[in-house]
Amino acid sequence: MADTTDRLMDKFPHVPERLSGLVDLAYNLWWSWHPEARVLFKQINQQAWKKSIHNPVKLLQESPAEFYVNLISNPEYLRRYDIIMNRFSRYMANHNGWFSEQYPKGRSLTIAYFSAEYGLHHSLPFYAGGLGFLAGDHLKECSDLGVPLVAVGFMYSEGYLHQHIRPDGWQDNIKEMLDRDAATIIRVLNASGEQMVIQVPFIEPPIHVAVWKVNVGKIPLYLLDTDIPSNLPENRTISHRLYAEQAEQRLKQEIVLGIGGRKVLNDLGIEFSALHLNEGHPVFAQLERIRERVATGMSFETAMNQAKGTAVFTTHTPVPAGNDIFPLDLMSRYFSEYCQQLGIDEATFFSLGHHPCEAGTGFNMTAFALRITQYHNGVSKKHGMVAREMWRCLWPGLQVQDIPIDHITNGVHIPTWLNPRMDSLYSKYFSSVDPQWQTNRDNPEIWQMVDEIPDKALWEEHIWLKQKLLNRIREKKRIKWESQLNEPGNLVAEGLMLNPSVLTIGFARRFSTYKRADLIFHDKIRLRRILNNPWRPVQIIFAGKAHPADNEGKEILQRIYEFAQQPGFGGRIGFVEDYGEQMAQYLVHGVDVWMNNPIPPMEACGTSGMKASLNGVLNLSILDGWWIEGYNGNNGWAFEGEASPESRDASDAAAIYSLLENEVVPLYYSASLDGIPHGWVKKMKETIKSTSAAFSARRMVKEYVTKYYPSLLACAENECPVP
Ligand SMILES: *Cc1c(COP(=O)(O)O)cnc(C)c1O
């Protein structure tokens, strides 16, 4: 691919030639899902690695020359370095993965993947929640499978919004600017060696976009940045943060992502034959493809039909906030010139974003996406059904089951979310039947080998990870105490009294109202009895951020925080600040039970439960999203949500209490003489066996490829299958 970037070595004059590979490695997130590669950075200096918050670029910049002198005289380090650099080069050079076996001619096909957010690693603040991690895991898995994909997203310079909880439980947001020069991102340069800047076509006043790149293994992710001097002040802020609240700014974000993103790929000479739109935000990329065809002399109609057959649109949520609707006068302001280029009048353009059952509401981006792409999917079986029902208005003649919205259930990238210690334990047993088991990680058979792991080994590993989680929480509190002299009540509320020998429930996700984070407090007396049972106590760890504009979410958070401060709950509730990728890793590896209780059918999928399950953490969840497919009766706990809004909370909370009282707690505390709760471990094994392959990103990416890509490929070669 024809892009040039900064000469990276020049930025690190103190890194010796012998170790120059560390610089290449730092600028490719391959290190983030290969723990052996991370160790190379950690060994430079463990404290500095920690202090950099696991950002190898920062680490290399800040490590004094003497660190490297030590390394090049350390044969053990050099040996590891050589082996890992060799593996990295082989990985990058290998274009013979699963994809090329399936589609020997498929290399001519490039798929462009557009998303407003990417959750790749905690050092890159380009995500808000599940949608981002789904996109990040998609890229990593495409890299591993050799799928020829290029990705486009935003470089959010103010993407870090750290959560700080005040003593009264109110969430403050502390902004941290991303230091572009100390991040694992690279400037893309133009022919004269300056950073590439494009202008978004046909949008007035003009918007300029600078281009960055992140290497995600073999997948290039191009990032758009409007914070450059050539832009008007109001346009510089477009790429500051995820999901601007104000409609005009949000529209400009989507214009930049779609139209600007398409322009960037064009200018880089990247020809792609198919487009995958992750949620509605980037849909203008498809519009721009249509405009380009019109510019060659095609009619709008023909251009649209041609572009349509090579585009997949994935819808991710039934929640209204996830489905943008823009006022028509606003649309008109930005698209009047553009409509002329499309050769259609404004009314025709607006009709593409019209929702026939919600007349007069504006330009609906999801309706628009559904109309201008051929292939559509939801993100779980249930969500597919919900989406067909939700959008059936767009296909008035069809029965609901015939609405052209399919589903592909989400999955998680196993090397990213499986704890390395668990990975070694599994590998020890899996490798005895299949040394290449990671290549076949979407094969459920391999996972049956979990049965051969001795209960003791699995249990001890789990307890070790739980201890690690609690140590981490307490250490953070210690530091906060030291620096801010917090009131003791707050230290308790933030988890100081959590005890590793107590059954531990985790609840961590964004504090959107539909997720009902405080549901378990519905009957406080019953909850107190469960938590404070002297023989079989229970503790709960909460984490999650409310959107800065979501006061209702902040109020829920505050209520939980207040409960956590009350002595009546016995110090058995902890609220962990600043939930992000790193804390998510600790939690999904280290708690005993992962709890989820949204209002059905709002949880389109929910991926954190998959991450937990992969590590042997048992789900206790309402039947919604992925758990409807994941739950098999023996691999965790499930309850049906109550349909009636009036009694819903009481009834759902009661379902959780009874499961805890009658099943979860007794099972956990039924250890045999050897100290191991064998019944519990049996369930841990059952959940690992039954969910890991099915809810892996490998299964998911293969499904996207096999379901859609042949048709896309055929259509790209001018033989569009008749839908
Ligand atoms: C996986 C993940 C999510 C998404 O989890 P849900 O179950 O969909 O809420 C959100 N945030 C972080 C940090 C994650 O790792």
The ligand as a Gaussian input file, in Angstrom:
#p B3LYP/6-31G(d) Opt

LIG

0 1
 C      -15.907000      -5.408000      26.202000
 C      -15.978000      -4.039000      26.734000
 C      -17.172000      -3.319000      26.662000
 C      -18.434000      -3.892000      26.080000
 O      -19.064000      -4.702000      27.033000
 P      -20.653000      -4.854000      27.128000
 O      -20.842000      -6.186000      27.710000
 O      -21.164000      -4.780000      25.723000
 O      -21.145000      -3.748000      27.977000
 C      -17.196000      -2.037000      27.180000
 N      -16.104000      -1.477000      27.731000
 C      -14.943000      -2.140000      27.829000
 C      -13.784000      -1.460000      28.446000
 C      -14.840000      -3.439000      27.325000
 O      -13.669000      -4.085000      27.396000

